Amino acid sequence: MQLRDRFVRSTLFSLVLVLLAASIAGCRAAAAAGPPSVDGLSHVPTAVNDLQRASEDFARLGFVLKPGRPHANGIRNNHIKFRDGTELELIAASRSVDSITASYLRFLSRGDGPAFLSLYVRDLARLAQSMDTWGVASERGEGFVSFPDDAPAAEIFFGGLNHSPTDLPQHFAHANGADGLLAVWLAGKDLSAERQLLQRLGGVQGVRSIDKPIKARATTFRFGAGEVRLLPAAYEAAPGHPIVGVTLRVCDLAKTKDVLRAGGLSALVEGESVEGKSVYAAPAFAHGMWIEFLQPKDSRRSCAN
């Protein structure tokens, strides 16, 4: 009887250990499949029909443009770079030779504007694994993860920051004082796919009341120091162009306004929020997007670098 009781206790103890190990393994697997780390904003590729004209227009707004490199598919580009690795990118495609150029040409048939938003992710392998777990189709290339062209929220993709060994101090010396990408604005009648994706990615969700340039209520998702804002369709510049604006940090708004006026923006839209004071360049001047130049209230600390 004692031997049988010992055997039963031993068997039960072993079973408990097996179940405990399975539970721990399950918890670890669930943690690994949880929201991947999105570390902030990366850049906004902006499609333009005429790269030279667009570059000249952005130069009049006080930006320095760094020439891009030649692409085998004929894409040409220029960069508006910031010291923190974020940037705006101007991109032109002249002919359809692959899926990327075809995508840009379809977009450009409705006019210039921001075509994509790249979110900064350090661990792209983990992101890809999470998408597999979610059953979400993704495409993986060297240094990026994206969605198929016909997927919901296909305007969002993931990559690194855009530091380059060829960056020089003069590439960051924008006359308008811009020194970082703080927020990207999306607008449309149905942004449910974008909302679901940003929630899955672990963005800290909030709500923002906006008075300028158009009065609206925005849902926001914060990733690190960057923010994605979901706005109503009133902000749309063109159908099928869900990315409608960006917010850039500046340290001296008075200087920014002087540069914008000198560049042809005589009637400036100005605003003030809990974050600080802003001035806006409208889509007509900025090739299909709103550009908010925001001087944070604590601009000395925000622009210390």
C-alpha positions as CSV (number, residue, x, y, z in Angstrom):
1,M,0.0,0.0,0.0
2,Q,2.8,2.4,0.9
3,L,4.6,1.7,-2.4
4,R,1.4,2.3,-4.3
5,D,0.8,5.6,-2.5
6,R,4.3,6.7,-3.2
7,F,3.9,5.8,-6.9
8,V,0.7,7.8,-7.1
9,R,2.2,10.8,-5.4
10,S,5.3,10.6,-7.6
11,T,3.1,10.4,-10.7
12,L,1.0,13.3,-9.7
13,F,4.1,15.4,-8.9
14,S,5.6,14.6,-12.3
15,L,2.3,15.6,-14.0
16,V,2.2,18.9,-12.1
17,L,5.8,19.6,-13.2
18,V,4.9,18.8,-16.8
19,L,1.8,21.1,-16.7
20,L,3.8,23.9,-15.0
21,A,6.5,23.7,-17.7
22,A,3.8,23.7,-20.4
23,S,2.2,26.8,-18.8
24,I,5.6,28.6,-18.6
25,A,6.3,27.8,-22.3
26,G,2.8,29.0,-23.3
27,C,3.4,32.3,-21.4
28,R,6.7,32.7,-23.1
29,A,5.2,32.0,-26.5
30,A,2.3,34.5,-25.9
31,A,4.8,37.1,-24.8
32,A,6.9,36.6,-28.0
33,A,3.7,36.9,-30.1
34,G,2.6,40.1,-28.3
35,P,2.9,43.5,-29.8
36,P,6.3,44.1,-31.4
37,S,8.2,47.2,-30.4
38,V,7.6,50.2,-32.6
39,D,10.1,52.7,-31.5
40,G,8.8,55.8,-33.3
41,L,8.5,57.4,-36.7
42,S,11.0,56.9,-39.5
43,H,10.1,58.8,-42.7
44,V,7.4,59.8,-45.1
45,P,8.0,59.1,-48.8
46,T,6.2,61.8,-50.8
47,A,5.4,61.1,-54.4
48,V,5.7,64.0,-56.8
49,N,5.2,64.2,-60.6
50,D,8.0,66.7,-61.1
51,L,11.0,66.1,-58.8
52,Q,12.8,69.3,-59.8
53,R,9.8,71.6,-59.3
54,A,8.9,69.9,-56.0
55,S,12.4,70.2,-54.7
56,E,12.5,73.9,-55.6
57,D,9.2,74.5,-53.9
58,F,10.4,72.7,-50.7
59,A,13.6,74.8,-50.9
60,R,11.4,77.9,-50.9
61,L,9.8,76.6,-47.7
62,G,13.2,76.7,-46.1
63,F,14.3,73.1,-46.5
64,V,17.7,71.8,-47.5
65,L,17.5,68.8,-49.9
66,K,20.1,66.1,-50.1
67,P,20.2,64.4,-53.6
68,G,19.2,60.8,-53.6
69,R,21.0,57.9,-55.3
70,P,20.2,56.4,-58.8
71,H,17.7,53.5,-58.7
72,A,17.8,50.7,-61.2
73,N,14.0,51.0,-61.7
74,G,14.3,54.6,-62.7
75,I,13.0,56.1,-59.4
76,R,14.6,59.5,-58.5
77,N,14.5,61.0,-55.1
78,N,15.7,63.8,-52.8
79,H,15.8,63.8,-49.0
80,I,14.8,66.3,-46.4
81,K,16.8,64.9,-43.5
82,F,16.8,65.6,-39.7
83,R,19.5,64.9,-37.2
84,D,17.4,62.3,-35.3
85,G,17.2,60.0,-38.4
86,T,13.7,61.0,-39.4
87,E,13.0,62.6,-42.8
88,L,10.7,63.6,-45.5
89,E,11.5,62.0,-48.9
90,L,10.5,63.3,-52.3
91,I,10.1,60.5,-54.9
92,A,9.4,60.5,-58.6
93,A,8.7,57.6,-60.9
94,S,8.6,58.0,-64.7
95,R,7.7,54.5,-65.9
96,S,6.2,51.3,-64.6
97,V,8.9,48.6,-64.5
98,D,8.1,46.8,-61.3
99,S,5.6,46.7,-58.5
100,I,7.1,49.7,-56.7
101,T,7.1,52.0,-59.7
102,A,3.6,50.8,-60.7
103,S,2.4,51.6,-57.2
104,Y,3.8,55.2,-57.3
105,L,2.4,55.9,-60.7
106,R,-1.1,54.8,-59.6
107,F,-0.8,57.1,-56.7
108,L,0.5,60.0,-58.8
109,S,-2.5,59.7,-61.2
110,R,-4.5,61.4,-58.4
111,G,-1.8,64.0,-57.7
112,D,1.2,64.6,-55.6
113,G,1.2,63.8,-51.9
114,P,2.6,61.6,-49.1
115,A,2.4,58.0,-50.4
116,F,3.7,56.0,-47.4
117,L,4.5,56.2,-43.7
118,S,7.4,54.3,-42.4
119,L,7.4,53.4,-38.7
120,Y,10.7,52.8,-37.0
121,V,11.2,49.3,-35.7
122,R,14.5,48.0,-34.4
123,D,13.6,44.3,-34.4
124,L,12.0,43.6,-37.8
125,A,12.4,39.9,-37.4
126,R,10.1,40.0,-34.4
127,L,7.7,42.2,-36.2
128,A,7.5,39.7,-39.1
129,Q,6.9,36.8,-36.6
130,S,4.1,38.7,-34.9
131,M,2.4,39.3,-38.3
132,D,2.7,35.6,-39.0
133,T,1.0,34.9,-35.6
134,W,-1.8,37.4,-36.5
135,G,-2.3,35.7,-39.9
136,V,-1.4,39.0,-41.6
137,A,0.3,38.8,-45.0
138,S,3.5,40.8,-45.2
139,E,6.4,41.3,-47.6
140,R,10.0,41.4,-46.4
141,G,12.9,43.0,-48.0
142,E,16.4,44.1,-47.0
143,G,15.7,46.5,-44.0
144,F,11.9,46.7,-44.3
145,V,8.6,44.9,-43.7
146,S,5.6,46.0,-45.7
147,F,2.1,44.9,-46.8
148,P,0.9,43.8,-50.2
149,D,-0.4,46.7,-52.3
150,D,-4.0,45.6,-52.1
151,A,-3.9,45.1,-48.3
152,P,-5.7,47.3,-45.8
153,A,-3.4,50.0,-44.4
154,A,-0.9,49.3,-47.1
155,E,0.4,52.9,-46.9
156,I,2.2,51.9,-43.6
157,F,5.4,50.0,-43.6
158,F,8.3,49.4,-41.2
159,G,12.0,50.0,-41.3
160,G,15.0,51.8,-39.6
161,L,16.0,55.4,-39.2
162,N,17.6,57.1,-42.1
163,H,21.1,57.9,-40.8
164,S,23.7,57.7,-43.6
165,P,27.5,57.9,-43.6
166,T,27.2,60.5,-46.4
167,D,25.1,62.9,-44.2
168,L,26.8,66.2,-43.6
169,P,26.0,69.0,-41.1
170,Q,24.7,71.2,-44.0
171,H,22.0,68.6,-44.8
172,F,20.4,69.3,-41.4
173,A,20.7,73.1,-41.6
174,H,17.2,73.9,-42.7
175,A,16.5,77.7,-42.9
176,N,13.0,77.2,-41.4
177,G,14.5,75.5,-38.3
178,A,12.9,72.1,-38.7
179,D,14.8,69.5,-36.9
180,G,12.6,66.4,-36.4
181,L,9.4,64.6,-37.5
182,L,7.0,64.6,-34.5
183,A,3.7,63.4,-36.0
184,V,2.1,62.1,-39.2
185,W,-1.6,62.7,-40.0
186,L,-3.9,60.2,-41.7
187,A,-7.4,61.1,-42.8
188,G,-10.4,59.3,-44.4
189,K,-13.9,58.1,-44.1
190,D,-12.8,54.6,-43.0
191,L,-9.6,54.2,-41.1
192,S,-10.6,51.1,-39.2
193,A,-7.8,49.0,-40.7
194,E,-5.2,51.6,-39.7
195,R,-6.7,51.9,-36.2
196,Q,-6.7,48.1,-35.7
197,L,-3.1,47.9,-36.9
198,L,-1.9,50.7,-34.7
199,Q,-3.7,49.1,-31.7
200,R,-2.1,45.7,-32.4
201,L,1.3,47.4,-32.6
202,G,0.9,48.6,-29.1
203,G,0.5,52.3,-29.7
204,V,-0.6,54.3,-26.7
205,Q,-4.0,55.5,-27.7
206,G,-5.4,59.0,-27.0
207,V,-7.7,61.7,-28.2
208,R,-6.7,65.2,-29.4
209,S,-8.9,68.2,-30.1
210,I,-7.6,70.2,-33.1
211,D,-8.6,73.8,-33.8
212,K,-6.2,74.5,-36.8
213,P,-6.0,74.2,-39.7
214,I,-9.4,72.5,-39.7
215,K,-11.3,72.0,-36.4
216,A,-11.5,68.3,-35.7
217,R,-11.2,65.5,-33.1
218,A,-8.4,63.1,-33.8
219,T,-7.6,59.6,-32.4
220,T,-3.8,59.4,-31.7
221,F,-1.4,56.6,-31.3
222,R,2.0,57.3,-29.7
223,F,5.1,55.3,-30.4
224,G,8.1,56.6,-28.5
225,A,8.5,60.3,-29.3
226,G,6.3,60.1,-32.4
227,E,2.6,60.2,-32.9
228,V,0.2,59.0,-35.6
229,R,-3.1,61.0,-35.8
230,L,-6.3,59.7,-37.4
231,L,-8.4,62.5,-38.7
232,P,-11.8,62.8,-40.4
233,A,-12.2,62.9,-44.1
234,A,-12.4,66.7,-44.2
235,Y,-8.6,66.7,-44.1
236,E,-8.3,64.6,-47.3
237,A,-6.4,66.4,-50.1
238,A,-7.3,63.7,-52.7
239,P,-9.3,60.4,-52.7
240,G,-7.0,57.5,-52.1
241,H,-4.3,59.6,-50.4
242,P,-4.8,58.7,-46.7
243,I,-1.6,60.4,-45.4
244,V,-2.4,64.1,-45.4
245,G,0.1,65.9,-43.2
246,V,3.1,66.0,-40.9
247,T,4.2,67.9,-37.8
248,L,7.8,69.1,-37.6
249,R,9.6,70.4,-34.6
250,V,11.2,73.9,-34.8
251,C,12.9,75.9,-32.1
252,D,12.2,79.5,-33.2
253,L,8.8,79.9,-34.7
254,A,9.4,83.6,-35.5
255,K,12.3,82.7,-37.7
256,T,10.2,79.9,-39.3
257,K,7.5,82.4,-40.2
258,D,9.9,84.8,-41.7
259,V,11.3,82.1,-43.9
260,L,7.9,80.9,-45.0
261,R,6.8,84.5,-45.8
262,A,9.9,85.0,-47.8
263,G,9.1,81.8,-49.7
264,G,5.7,83.0,-50.8
265,L,3.3,82.1,-47.9
266,S,2.0,85.6,-47.2
267,A,-1.2,84.5,-45.4
268,L,0.0,82.1,-42.7
269,V,-2.3,79.8,-40.7
270,E,-1.3,79.9,-37.1
271,G,-2.4,78.0,-34.1
272,E,-1.7,77.2,-30.5
273,S,-2.2,73.9,-28.5
274,V,-1.2,72.4,-25.2
275,E,2.1,71.4,-26.9
276,G,3.1,74.8,-28.2
277,K,2.6,77.3,-31.0
278,S,2.4,76.3,-34.7
279,V,2.3,77.7,-38.2
280,Y,1.0,75.6,-41.2
281,A,1.9,75.3,-44.8
282,A,-1.1,74.2,-46.8
283,P,-1.2,71.3,-49.3
284,A,-1.2,73.7,-52.3
285,F,2.3,74.9,-51.2
286,A,3.6,71.5,-50.0
287,H,2.6,69.2,-52.8
288,G,-0.4,67.6,-51.3
289,M,0.2,67.7,-47.6
290,W,-0.2,69.9,-44.6
291,I,3.1,70.8,-42.9
292,E,2.8,71.9,-39.3
293,F,5.9,73.7,-37.9
294,L,5.5,73.3,-34.1
295,Q,7.6,75.1,-31.5
296,P,7.1,73.1,-28.3
297,K,6.5,75.0,-25.1
298,D,9.7,73.6,-23.7
299,S,11.6,74.3,-26.9
300,R,15.0,74.8,-25.1
301,R,14.9,71.1,-23.9
302,S,13.2,69.7,-27.0
303,C,15.8,71.3,-29.4
304,A,18.9,71.0,-27.2
305,N,20.6,68.9,-29.8
